[in-house]
Amino acid sequence: MRERGTAMRKFAFVANRVESWNFLLNFRLFKHLHRNSKWHWFWIWLAPLYWTVSVVSLFRRKGHDVVDDFHFLGETRGQTILLKNYGWHFMLKKIQEKIKKRIAEAVLDAQREGNEVIGLGALTKAEWLTKGGRSIVDFLGDSLQVPLVHGDTLTAATVLKQVSAVMDKYGISHNSPIFITGSTSKIGRALVLVLAKEKIPVKMFTGDKTGERYLAIKKEAGDFAQYISRAFSFEEGNNCRIWLTGKSKPSGKKLIKKIPRRTILINFSVPNPLGENSLCLNSRPDLTLIEGGLLAYDPSQTDLRFTMRLRPGLTYACHAGTAVHVYQGWPWHEVDQVELSMLEIVWETARAVGFFLPGLPELSCAEVKQTKKDKILFGKKMIKEMFSLLF
């Protein structure tokens, strides 16, 4: 670990906008949408504007913008760089190569700005495009002089700590099986192997039709393979109190309908396969959602403004992983499989930097449903806040 008191080090986090309305987050007037993104519907009348912007963005010459430049927890300085691309752009096969080039250009610009580590976060989830960041490293070759980080190591470590905290808080036995979707991804693999090593039964639900990745993970588990089984349907998770959710098909409402009652969901995927704010709806108030890929920090220790639709004091673990990497001064890329031997090291460094687990919910959604009066009061509060920004 580098010594405190040395020169402040810089990192950059490269991401993309998700929904078209995210364009509004560029402006101070809409900063409330970082803290309460579900209220973007209030600005639906601006849809023609932000939909037009999302289309025009496809043809812009410069493919990225620096949207925030900030000090972070006293030890580092960071930049947030957003591609001029939105989630729906990634589904257009004809421009995927252009997006890849935009990512590479953003990385090189961040390097020229003096950033010593560059994180890609959710951009690495598009395996067909970035291969976890490996294709960007190979594409740039010798022109890339700084480490590229996917942040999955700290995300996996954070989810594992959340699982342990949930088991302790809710009195769930280690003999109780855990159901996991997206189980053969980089993060999923790490979760399965560590949980199996702790002798916790794991049911892997995967879209791997050949079963090769499942078998490879089970083989890697060695003597602990007996704790790993493959689930071919969601119904096989009916006896699992904890579900870990990564990528999933189906997703959204179709997935929600498959989840057994009173399940504790720990999500590690961005975007959330359950949908934005889906568990705040009354359709399944019996479920408890924990965003396992988030870490907390002291917001008074940073002037971070662009919080990626999160309230101040929360950040994505993959983002935090970039800060951890530069804090330690590690010279290597983190773009391939999660190294299990690094999980505890990365976690302890994150704690030293100033990150910690967010508090767990005391009650399930079923017990905290808002009354109509509560919603009206909340709406008034939001409108008052917006007027305070205007005047």
Residue, then its C-alpha position, 0 to 999 in steps of 0.5 A: m500500500r502506498e504511503r499517505g501524504t504522497a502526491m494525490r493520484k488521479f483516476a478516471f471512470v468511463a461509462n455510458r448513459v443508460e436511458s435517454w432521459n439521462f441527458l437531463l443529468n448534465f444540468r444542475l436543475f435536474k440534480h434531484l434525479h441523481r438522488n431519486s431517478k424514479w421521478h424522471w417521469f415528472w419531466i416526461w414532457l421533455a421526452p422529444l428533447y432528450w430522445t432527439v439528443s440520444v439520436v443526434s449523439l450517434f453522429r457526433r464527432k467527439g464521442h465523450d464528455v468529462v461530466d465531473d472532476f472531483h476530489f475523492l476521500g482526501e487521497t485521490r482525484g477523479q474524473t467521470i467521463l460519459l460516452k455520448n451513447y445510450g443503452w439502446h445504442f448497444m443493440l445496433k450492431k452496425i455501430q458497435e465498432k464505432i462505440k468500441k472506438r469511442i471507448a478507446e478514444a475516451v481512454l486515451d483522452a483520460q490518459r493524456e489528462g494524467n489519470e493513472v488508472i481508468g475504470l470501465g465499469a458497466l461498459t465491460k458487461a457488454e462481453w461481445l464488445t469489450k470482452g471485459g476490457r480485454s479487447i480495449v487493451d488489445f485494440l490500443g496496444d502500446s498506446l495504452q500506458v496505464p492500467l484498465v480496470h473492470g472493477d469486478t473484483l471489488t464488486a464480487a467481494t462486496v456481494l460476498k460481504q453482503v451475503s454474510a451480513v444478510m445471513d447474520k442479520y436475518g438468521i439464515s443458515h449456511n446450509s440454506p442454498i443460494f440461487i444465482t442467475g448470471s452465474t457463469s459471468k466473471i462476478g458470478r463465477a467468483l461468487v459461486l466458487v467462494l460460496a462453495k468453498e464456505k460449504i454453502p450450497v449454490k444453485m447455478f442458473t445459466g443461459d450456457k446451453t452447452g453447459e461447458r462454463y458450468l462444468a468448468i466452474k464446477k471442476e475449478a471448485g475441486d473438493f468443493a464441487q459437491y456444493i454446486s449444482r445446476a438449476f434448469s428452471f427458476e422453480e428450482g430456487n423455491n427453497c432458496r431464501i437468498w437469490l443473487t441476481g446477475k444477467s437473466k433471461p427472462s428479466g423485468k416483470k417476467l423474472i419478478k413473477k418467477i421469484p418465490r415469496r419473501t425472497i431476499l434479492i442481492n443484485f450484482s448486475v448493472p443494469n438491474p435485470l429486475g428493472e429500474n425501481s421495479l421492487c418499489l412497486n406494489s406488485r411484489p411487496d413481499l420481496t426485499l431488494i439489496e443492491g449488492g454492487l453498491l458501496a457507501y462512503d462519507p459524502s462530506q469527504t468529496d465534491l463529487r457531483f455526478t453520482m450516476r443516479l445514486r444518492p450522495g454517499l453511495t457509489y458502484a463497487c466497480h467505480a470504487g474498484t478504480a479508486v482502490h486500484v490507483y490508491q494502491g498504485w497497482p500497475w496491472h490491468e484488471v480485465d480478465q477473470v476475477e482472481l480469487s486470491m485478490l478478493e480479500i486484499v481488494w476489500e481491505t484496501a477499499r475499507a482503508v480508502g473509506f468505503f463500507l457496506p450500506g446498511l441493510p433494510e430492517l423491513s421487507c417492502a411489504e412492511v414499508k409500503q407508502t400510504k397515499k398521504d406519504k406519496i403526496l408529501f414526498g411529491k410536494k417535497m420534490i417540487k419544493e426542491m426543484f423550485s429552490l433550484l430554479f430561484 
